[in-house]
Amino acid sequence: MRSITIDVEEAWQTEVARKVVPRSSWDHQPSRVVDATQGLLTLLAEHDAPATFFFLGCIARQHPRLVRDVADAGHEIACHGDGHDHLSRLNPISMLADVTRAKKTLEDLAGQPVLGYRAPTWSVTRANPWAIDVLHQAGFLYDASIFPTLHPNYGIPDAPISPFRVASRPDSPTLLAIPPLVWRLGGRNIPVAGGGYFRLLPLQPMLSGLSQARRDHRPAILYFHPWEFDADQPRLPLPLLSRLRMYRGVGSSTRRMARVLSTFAGWTSLAQRLPELSAVARTQRPLVLSTGSSERQVA
Protein backbone atom coordinates (compact mmCIF):
# COMPACT_ATOMS: atom_id res chain seq x y z
CA MET A 1 0.00 0.00 0.00
CA ARG A 2 1.13 3.54 -0.76
CA SER A 3 -0.69 6.84 -0.30
CA ILE A 4 -0.36 10.44 -1.39
CA THR A 5 -1.43 12.90 1.31
CA ILE A 6 -1.87 16.63 0.75
CA ASP A 7 -1.78 19.24 3.53
CA VAL A 8 -4.08 21.94 2.14
CA GLU A 9 -2.75 25.31 3.26
CA GLU A 10 -1.48 28.59 1.82
CA ALA A 11 2.27 29.19 1.57
CA TRP A 12 1.95 32.13 3.94
CA GLN A 13 0.32 29.93 6.60
CA THR A 14 3.42 27.76 7.03
CA GLU A 15 5.43 27.88 10.23
CA VAL A 16 8.44 29.36 8.44
CA ALA A 17 6.33 32.31 7.22
CA ARG A 18 4.90 33.08 10.65
CA LYS A 19 7.35 35.91 11.41
CA VAL A 20 6.80 37.76 8.13
CA VAL A 21 3.06 37.08 7.68
CA PRO A 22 1.39 37.48 11.09
CA ARG A 23 -1.96 35.83 11.69
CA SER A 24 -3.62 39.26 11.86
CA SER A 25 -2.80 39.83 8.16
CA TRP A 26 -4.12 36.53 6.78
CA ASP A 27 -7.40 38.03 5.60
CA HIS A 28 -5.45 40.43 3.38
CA GLN A 29 -3.12 37.91 1.74
CA PRO A 30 -3.69 36.75 -1.86
CA SER A 31 -5.07 33.23 -1.94
CA ARG A 32 -3.58 30.74 -4.40
CA VAL A 33 -4.60 27.47 -2.80
CA VAL A 34 -7.58 26.76 -5.08
CA ASP A 35 -5.69 26.77 -8.38
CA ALA A 36 -2.75 24.87 -6.90
CA THR A 37 -5.02 22.19 -5.43
CA GLN A 38 -7.01 21.90 -8.66
CA GLY A 39 -3.72 21.24 -10.46
CA LEU A 40 -3.00 18.42 -8.04
CA LEU A 41 -6.48 16.98 -8.60
CA THR A 42 -5.75 16.88 -12.34
CA LEU A 43 -2.40 15.18 -11.80
CA LEU A 44 -3.88 12.58 -9.44
CA ALA A 45 -6.75 11.87 -11.86
CA GLU A 46 -4.27 11.28 -14.70
CA HIS A 47 -2.65 8.54 -12.63
CA ASP A 48 -5.86 7.16 -11.07
CA ALA A 49 -4.49 7.90 -7.59
CA PRO A 50 -7.04 8.50 -4.81
CA ALA A 51 -5.41 10.58 -2.08
CA THR A 52 -6.04 11.97 1.40
CA PHE A 53 -6.38 15.77 1.69
CA PHE A 54 -5.74 17.19 5.17
CA PHE A 55 -7.65 20.49 5.07
CA LEU A 56 -7.33 23.44 7.41
CA GLY A 57 -10.73 24.45 8.72
CA CYS A 58 -10.07 28.10 7.87
CA ILE A 59 -9.27 27.15 4.25
CA ALA A 60 -12.46 25.10 4.05
CA ARG A 61 -14.60 28.01 5.24
CA GLN A 62 -12.94 30.40 2.80
CA HIS A 63 -13.13 27.97 -0.14
CA PRO A 64 -16.04 25.57 0.51
CA ARG A 65 -16.32 24.64 -3.17
CA LEU A 66 -12.76 23.30 -3.07
CA VAL A 67 -13.61 20.83 -0.30
CA ARG A 68 -16.59 19.58 -2.30
CA ASP A 69 -14.52 19.29 -5.49
CA VAL A 70 -11.91 17.18 -3.70
CA ALA A 71 -14.57 14.94 -2.13
CA ASP A 72 -16.49 14.63 -5.41
CA ALA A 73 -13.28 13.51 -7.14
CA GLY A 74 -13.17 10.49 -4.83
CA HIS A 75 -10.52 11.64 -2.38
CA GLU A 76 -10.60 11.42 1.40
CA ILE A 77 -11.17 14.62 3.39
CA ALA A 78 -9.14 14.71 6.61
CA CYS A 79 -8.28 17.40 9.17
CA HIS A 80 -5.15 19.57 9.47
CA GLY A 81 -6.53 21.58 12.38
CA ASP A 82 -8.37 24.86 12.07
CA GLY A 83 -5.81 27.66 12.01
CA HIS A 84 -2.45 25.90 11.45
CA ASP A 85 -1.35 26.36 15.04
CA HIS A 86 1.72 24.41 16.09
CA LEU A 87 0.67 22.34 19.10
CA SER A 88 3.29 24.06 21.25
CA ARG A 89 1.00 27.11 21.15
CA LEU A 90 -2.07 25.12 22.23
CA ASN A 91 -3.17 23.25 25.33
CA PRO A 92 -5.72 20.42 25.63
CA ILE A 93 -8.67 22.80 25.84
CA SER A 94 -7.65 25.03 22.93
CA MET A 95 -6.62 22.08 20.77
CA LEU A 96 -9.97 20.39 21.35
CA ALA A 97 -11.77 23.57 20.29
CA ASP A 98 -9.50 23.87 17.23
CA VAL A 99 -9.91 20.34 15.91
CA THR A 100 -13.61 20.10 16.78
CA ARG A 101 -14.39 23.25 14.82
CA ALA A 102 -12.34 22.11 11.83
CA LYS A 103 -13.78 18.59 11.85
CA LYS A 104 -17.38 19.85 11.90
CA THR A 105 -16.66 22.33 9.09
CA LEU A 106 -15.15 19.64 6.89
CA GLU A 107 -17.85 17.06 7.56
CA ASP A 108 -20.61 19.56 6.83
CA LEU A 109 -18.99 20.54 3.52
CA ALA A 110 -17.80 17.13 2.33
CA GLY A 111 -20.80 15.10 3.45
CA GLN A 112 -18.49 12.36 4.72
CA PRO A 113 -17.02 11.53 8.14
CA VAL A 114 -13.58 12.96 8.84
CA LEU A 115 -11.54 10.10 10.29
CA GLY A 116 -7.97 11.38 10.33
CA TYR A 117 -5.88 14.24 11.66
CA ARG A 118 -2.43 15.61 10.94
CA ALA A 119 -0.94 18.28 13.18
CA PRO A 120 0.71 21.31 11.59
CA THR A 121 4.49 20.83 11.30
CA TRP A 122 4.31 17.23 12.59
CA SER A 123 3.92 18.70 16.07
CA VAL A 124 2.57 15.64 17.93
CA THR A 125 5.66 14.71 19.96
CA ARG A 126 6.58 13.50 23.43
CA ALA A 127 6.20 17.12 24.57
CA ASN A 128 2.41 16.94 24.19
CA PRO A 129 1.15 13.42 24.94
CA TRP A 130 -2.25 14.91 25.82
CA ALA A 131 -2.82 15.50 22.08
CA ILE A 132 -3.70 11.82 21.64
CA ASP A 133 -6.41 12.11 24.31
CA VAL A 134 -7.78 15.19 22.55
CA LEU A 135 -8.01 13.31 19.26
CA HIS A 136 -9.86 10.49 20.99
CA GLN A 137 -12.35 12.92 22.49
CA ALA A 138 -12.86 14.64 19.14
CA GLY A 139 -13.74 11.33 17.50
CA PHE A 140 -10.79 10.76 15.18
CA LEU A 141 -9.88 7.20 14.21
CA TYR A 142 -6.26 7.85 13.26
CA ASP A 143 -3.43 10.33 13.58
CA ALA A 144 -0.83 11.00 10.86
CA SER A 145 1.35 13.46 12.79
CA ILE A 146 4.24 11.45 14.24
CA PHE A 147 7.41 11.56 12.13
CA PRO A 148 9.80 8.71 13.08
CA THR A 149 12.95 10.76 12.58
CA LEU A 150 15.27 13.14 14.40
CA HIS A 151 14.63 16.81 13.65
CA PRO A 152 15.17 19.90 15.81
CA ASN A 153 11.53 21.00 15.45
CA TYR A 154 9.58 17.73 15.42
CA GLY A 155 9.79 13.96 15.32
CA ILE A 156 10.04 10.91 17.58
CA PRO A 157 13.09 9.04 16.28
CA ASP A 158 12.29 5.80 18.12
CA ALA A 159 8.70 5.64 16.85
CA PRO A 160 7.88 2.67 14.59
CA ILE A 161 8.20 3.22 10.86
CA SER A 162 5.08 1.15 10.10
CA PRO A 163 1.56 1.92 11.39
CA PHE A 164 1.32 1.49 15.16
CA ARG A 165 -0.91 2.25 18.14
CA VAL A 166 -0.07 5.30 20.24
CA ALA A 167 -1.21 6.31 23.73
CA SER A 168 -0.59 9.34 25.89
CA ARG A 169 0.17 7.23 29.00
CA PRO A 170 0.35 3.52 29.85
CA ASP A 171 -3.23 3.48 31.15
CA SER A 172 -4.73 5.49 28.26
CA PRO A 173 -6.60 4.21 25.20
CA THR A 174 -4.57 3.84 22.02
CA LEU A 175 -5.09 5.50 18.65
CA LEU A 176 -3.95 4.29 15.24
CA ALA A 177 -0.85 6.24 14.14
CA ILE A 178 0.21 6.30 10.48
CA PRO A 179 3.77 7.64 10.00
CA PRO A 180 5.23 9.10 6.80
CA LEU A 181 7.74 7.17 4.74
CA VAL A 182 11.35 6.92 5.89
CA TRP A 183 14.28 5.18 4.21
CA ARG A 184 16.19 2.89 6.55
CA LEU A 185 19.88 3.44 5.83
CA GLY A 186 22.75 2.50 8.10
CA GLY A 187 20.41 1.93 11.02
CA ARG A 188 18.90 5.42 10.72
CA ASN A 189 15.51 6.68 9.56
CA ILE A 190 16.14 9.03 6.63
CA PRO A 191 13.11 11.27 5.93
CA VAL A 192 12.14 10.97 2.26
CA ALA A 193 8.34 11.31 2.36
CA GLY A 194 7.84 14.72 0.75
CA GLY A 195 7.90 18.42 1.49
CA GLY A 196 11.40 19.87 1.52
CA TYR A 197 12.88 16.37 1.36
CA PHE A 198 11.12 15.97 -1.99
CA ARG A 199 12.10 19.35 -3.44
CA LEU A 200 15.60 19.89 -2.04
CA LEU A 201 17.04 16.39 -2.49
CA PRO A 202 17.46 14.36 -5.65
CA LEU A 203 14.41 12.20 -6.37
CA GLN A 204 16.35 8.97 -5.89
CA PRO A 205 16.10 8.88 -2.05
CA MET A 206 12.29 8.96 -2.26
CA LEU A 207 12.30 6.27 -4.96
CA SER A 208 14.68 4.17 -2.86
CA GLY A 209 12.45 4.58 0.19
CA LEU A 210 9.40 3.53 -1.81
CA SER A 211 11.24 0.50 -3.20
CA GLN A 212 12.45 -0.50 0.25
CA ALA A 213 8.92 -0.21 1.68
CA ARG A 214 7.62 -2.40 -1.15
CA ARG A 215 10.26 -5.07 -0.45
CA ASP A 216 9.51 -4.94 3.28
CA HIS A 217 5.72 -5.04 2.71
CA ARG A 218 5.51 -1.76 4.61
CA PRO A 219 2.93 0.99 3.85
CA ALA A 220 4.49 4.07 2.25
CA ILE A 221 2.87 7.43 3.02
CA LEU A 222 4.01 10.55 1.13
CA TYR A 223 3.03 14.15 1.84
CA PHE A 224 2.92 17.39 -0.16
CA HIS A 225 1.43 20.91 -0.05
CA PRO A 226 -0.39 22.67 -2.89
CA TRP A 227 1.99 25.66 -2.78
CA GLU A 228 4.90 23.33 -3.56
CA PHE A 229 3.47 22.98 -7.08
CA ASP A 230 2.79 26.70 -7.66
CA ALA A 231 5.81 27.93 -9.63
CA ASP A 232 4.33 31.40 -10.20
CA GLN A 233 3.55 32.26 -6.58
CA PRO A 234 4.94 35.53 -5.22
CA ARG A 235 7.98 35.03 -2.97
CA LEU A 236 7.68 35.95 0.68
CA PRO A 237 10.40 38.18 2.22
CA LEU A 238 12.03 35.34 4.12
CA PRO A 239 15.66 35.03 5.25
CA LEU A 240 17.93 33.47 2.62
CA LEU A 241 18.04 29.97 4.10
CA SER A 242 14.27 29.92 4.62
CA ARG A 243 13.71 31.11 1.04
CA LEU A 244 15.85 28.28 -0.28
CA ARG A 245 14.00 25.72 1.84
CA MET A 246 10.62 27.11 0.82
CA TYR A 247 10.99 27.64 -2.92
CA ARG A 248 13.83 25.49 -4.25
CA GLY A 249 12.48 22.81 -6.55
CA VAL A 250 8.96 24.22 -6.83
CA GLY A 251 9.26 24.57 -10.59
CA SER A 252 10.00 20.87 -11.08
CA SER A 253 7.61 19.43 -8.48
CA THR A 254 4.83 18.49 -10.90
CA ARG A 255 7.18 16.62 -13.21
CA ARG A 256 8.85 14.81 -10.31
CA MET A 257 5.55 13.83 -8.70
CA ALA A 258 4.29 12.51 -12.04
CA ARG A 259 7.37 10.28 -12.18
CA VAL A 260 6.68 8.94 -8.69
CA LEU A 261 3.03 8.24 -9.51
CA SER A 262 3.90 6.46 -12.75
CA THR A 263 6.79 4.42 -11.29
CA PHE A 264 4.69 2.88 -8.49
CA ALA A 265 1.12 1.61 -8.64
CA GLY A 266 -1.54 0.87 -6.05
CA TRP A 267 -2.10 4.39 -4.70
CA THR A 268 -5.02 4.71 -2.27
CA SER A 269 -6.35 7.10 0.33
CA LEU A 270 -5.70 6.28 3.97
CA ALA A 271 -9.40 5.77 4.68
CA GLN A 272 -9.66 3.13 1.96
CA ARG A 273 -7.08 0.97 3.73
CA LEU A 274 -7.78 1.59 7.41
CA PRO A 275 -8.53 -2.09 8.16
CA GLU A 276 -5.15 -3.16 6.71
CA LEU A 277 -3.33 -0.31 8.44
CA SER A 278 -4.96 -1.24 11.74
CA ALA A 279 -3.95 -4.87 11.26
CA VAL A 280 -0.32 -3.84 10.73
CA ALA A 281 -0.47 -1.68 13.86
CA ARG A 282 -1.68 -4.58 15.98
CA THR A 283 1.47 -6.59 15.21
CA GLN A 284 3.69 -4.38 17.39
CA ARG A 285 3.65 -2.88 20.85
CA PRO A 286 1.94 0.51 21.28
CA LEU A 287 4.08 3.61 21.57
CA VAL A 288 3.47 5.38 24.90
CA LEU A 289 4.37 9.08 24.73
CA SER A 290 4.60 9.64 28.50
CA THR A 291 5.36 7.10 31.20
CA GLY A 292 4.18 9.39 34.01
CA SER A 293 0.86 10.96 34.87
CA SER A 294 -0.09 13.92 32.74
CA GLU A 295 -0.60 17.22 34.49
CA ARG A 296 -2.56 18.66 31.59
CA GLN A 297 -5.68 16.67 30.90
CA VAL A 298 -8.49 17.22 28.46
CA ALA A 299 -11.24 19.19 30.18
C-alpha positions in Angstrom: 0.0 0.0 0.0 1.1 3.5 -0.8 -0.7 6.8 -0.3 -0.4 10.4 -1.4 -1.4 12.9 1.3 -1.9 16.6 0.8 -1.8 19.2 3.5 -4.1 21.9 2.1 -2.7 25.3 3.3 -1.5 28.6 1.8 2.3 29.2 1.6 2.0 32.1 3.9 0.3 29.9 6.6 3.4 27.8 7.0 5.4 27.9 10.2 8.4 29.4 8.4 6.3 32.3 7.2 4.9 33.1 10.7 7.3 35.9 11.4 6.8 37.8 8.1 3.1 37.1 7.7 1.4 37.5 11.1 -2.0 35.8 11.7 -3.6 39.3 11.9 -2.8 39.8 8.2 -4.1 36.5 6.8 -7.4 38.0 5.6 -5.5 40.4 3.4 -3.1 37.9 1.7 -3.7 36.7 -1.9 -5.1 33.2 -1.9 -3.6 30.7 -4.4 -4.6 27.5 -2.8 -7.6 26.8 -5.1 -5.7 26.8 -8.4 -2.7 24.9 -6.9 -5.0 22.2 -5.4 -7.0 21.9 -8.7 -3.7 21.2 -10.5 -3.0 18.4 -8.0 -6.5 17.0 -8.6 -5.8 16.9 -12.3 -2.4 15.2 -11.8 -3.9 12.6 -9.4 -6.7 11.9 -11.9 -4.3 11.3 -14.7 -2.6 8.5 -12.6 -5.9 7.2 -11.1 -4.5 7.9 -7.6 -7.0 8.5 -4.8 -5.4 10.6 -2.1 -6.0 12.0 1.4 -6.4 15.8 1.7 -5.7 17.2 5.2 -7.6 20.5 5.1 -7.3 23.4 7.4 -10.7 24.5 8.7 -10.1 28.1 7.9 -9.3 27.2 4.3 -12.5 25.1 4.0 -14.6 28.0 5.2 -12.9 30.4 2.8 -13.1 28.0 -0.1 -16.0 25.6 0.5 -16.3 24.6 -3.2 -12.8 23.3 -3.1 -13.6 20.8 -0.3 -16.6 19.6 -2.3 -14.5 19.3 -5.5 -11.9 17.2 -3.7 -14.6 14.9 -2.1 -16.5 14.6 -5.4 -13.3 13.5 -7.1 -13.2 10.5 -4.8 -10.5 11.6 -2.4 -10.6 11.4 1.4 -11.2 14.6 3.4 -9.1 14.7 6.6 -8.3 17.4 9.2 -5.2 19.6 9.5 -6.5 21.6 12.4 -8.4 24.9 12.1 -5.8 27.7 12.0 -2.5 25.9 11.4 -1.4 26.4 15.0 1.7 24.4 16.1 0.7 22.3 19.1 3.3 24.1 21.3 1.0 27.1 21.1 -2.1 25.1 22.2 -3.2 23.2 25.3 -5.7 20.4 25.6 -8.7 22.8 25.8 -7.7 25.0 22.9 -6.6 22.1 20.8 -10.0 20.4 21.3 -11.8 23.6 20.3 -9.5 23.9 17.2 -9.9 20.3 15.9 -13.6 20.1 16.8 -14.4 23.2 14.8 -12.3 22.1 11.8 -13.8 18.6 11.8 -17.4 19.9 11.9 -16.7 22.3 9.1 -15.2 19.6 6.9 -17.9 17.1 7.6 -20.6 19.6 6.8 -19.0 20.5 3.5 -17.8 17.1 2.3 -20.8 15.1 3.5 -18.5 12.4 4.7 -17.0 11.5 8.1 -13.6 13.0 8.8 -11.5 10.1 10.3 -8.0 11.4 10.3 -5.9 14.2 11.7 -2.4 15.6 10.9 -0.9 18.3 13.2 0.7 21.3 11.6 4.5 20.8 11.3 4.3 17.2 12.6 3.9 18.7 16.1 2.6 15.6 17.9 5.7 14.7 20.0 6.6 13.5 23.4 6.2 17.1 24.6 2.4 16.9 24.2 1.1 13.4 24.9 -2.2 14.9 25.8 -2.8 15.5 22.1 -3.7 11.8 21.6 -6.4 12.1 24.3 -7.8 15.2 22.6 -8.0 13.3 19.3 -9.9 10.5 21.0 -12.3 12.9 22.5 -12.9 14.6 19.1 -13.7 11.3 17.5 -10.8 10.8 15.2 -9.9 7.2 14.2 -6.3 7.8 13.3 -3.4 10.3 13.6 -0.8 11.0 10.9 1.4 13.5 12.8 4.2 11.5 14.2 7.4 11.6 12.1 9.8 8.7 13.1 12.9 10.8 12.6 15.3 13.1 14.4 14.6 16.8 13.7 15.2 19.9 15.8 11.5 21.0 15.5 9.6 17.7 15.4 9.8 14.0 15.3 10.0 10.9 17.6 13.1 9.0 16.3 12.3 5.8 18.1 8.7 5.6 16.8 7.9 2.7 14.6 8.2 3.2 10.9 5.1 1.1 10.1 1.6 1.9 11.4 1.3 1.5 15.2 -0.9 2.3 18.1 -0.1 5.3 20.2 -1.2 6.3 23.7 -0.6 9.3 25.9 0.2 7.2 29.0 0.4 3.5 29.9 -3.2 3.5 31.1 -4.7 5.5 28.3 -6.6 4.2 25.2 -4.6 3.8 22.0 -5.1 5.5 18.7 -4.0 4.3 15.2 -0.9 6.2 14.1 0.2 6.3 10.5 3.8 7.6 10.0 5.2 9.1 6.8 7.7 7.2 4.7 11.4 6.9 5.9 14.3 5.2 4.2 16.2 2.9 6.6 19.9 3.4 5.8 22.7 2.5 8.1 20.4 1.9 11.0 18.9 5.4 10.7 15.5 6.7 9.6 16.1 9.0 6.6 13.1 11.3 5.9 12.1 11.0 2.3 8.3 11.3 2.4 7.8 14.7 0.7 7.9 18.4 1.5 11.4 19.9 1.5 12.9 16.4 1.4 11.1 16.0 -2.0 12.1 19.3 -3.4 15.6 19.9 -2.0 17.0 16.4 -2.5 17.5 14.4 -5.7 14.4 12.2 -6.4 16.3 9.0 -5.9 16.1 8.9 -2.0 12.3 9.0 -2.3 12.3 6.3 -5.0 14.7 4.2 -2.9 12.4 4.6 0.2 9.4 3.5 -1.8 11.2 0.5 -3.2 12.4 -0.5 0.3 8.9 -0.2 1.7 7.6 -2.4 -1.2 10.3 -5.1 -0.4 9.5 -4.9 3.3 5.7 -5.0 2.7 5.5 -1.8 4.6 2.9 1.0 3.8 4.5 4.1 2.3 2.9 7.4 3.0 4.0 10.6 1.1 3.0 14.2 1.8 2.9 17.4 -0.2 1.4 20.9 0.0 -0.4 22.7 -2.9 2.0 25.7 -2.8 4.9 23.3 -3.6 3.5 23.0 -7.1 2.8 26.7 -7.7 5.8 27.9 -9.6 4.3 31.4 -10.2 3.5 32.3 -6.6 4.9 35.5 -5.2 8.0 35.0 -3.0 7.7 35.9 0.7 10.4 38.2 2.2 12.0 35.3 4.1 15.7 35.0 5.3 17.9 33.5 2.6 18.0 30.0 4.1 14.3 29.9 4.6 13.7 31.1 1.0 15.8 28.3 -0.3 14.0 25.7 1.8 10.6 27.1 0.8 11.0 27.6 -2.9 13.8 25.5 -4.3 12.5 22.8 -6.6 9.0 24.2 -6.8 9.3 24.6 -10.6 10.0 20.9 -11.1 7.6 19.4 -8.5 4.8 18.5 -10.9 7.2 16.6 -13.2 8.8 14.8 -10.3 5.6 13.8 -8.7 4.3 12.5 -12.0 7.4 10.3 -12.2 6.7 8.9 -8.7 3.0 8.2 -9.5 3.9 6.5 -12.8 6.8 4.4 -11.3 4.7 2.9 -8.5 1.1 1.6 -8.6 -1.5 0.9 -6.0 -2.1 4.4 -4.7 -5.0 4.7 -2.3 -6.4 7.1 0.3 -5.7 6.3 4.0 -9.4 5.8 4.7 -9.7 3.1 2.0 -7.1 1.0 3.7 -7.8 1.6 7.4 -8.5 -2.1 8.2 -5.2 -3.2 6.7 -3.3 -0.3 8.4 -5.0 -1.2 11.7 -4.0 -4.9 11.3 -0.3 -3.8 10.7 -0.5 -1.7 13.9 -1.7 -4.6 16.0 1.5 -6.6 15.2 3.7 -4.4 17.4 3.7 -2.9 20.8 1.9 0.5 21.3 4.1 3.6 21.6 3.5 5.4 24.9 4.4 9.1 24.7 4.6 9.6 28.5 5.4 7.1 31.2 4.2 9.4 34.0 0.9 11.0 34.9 -0.1 13.9 32.7 -0.6 17.2 34.5 -2.6 18.7 31.6 -5.7 16.7 30.9 -8.5 17.2 28.5 -11.2 19.2 30.2 
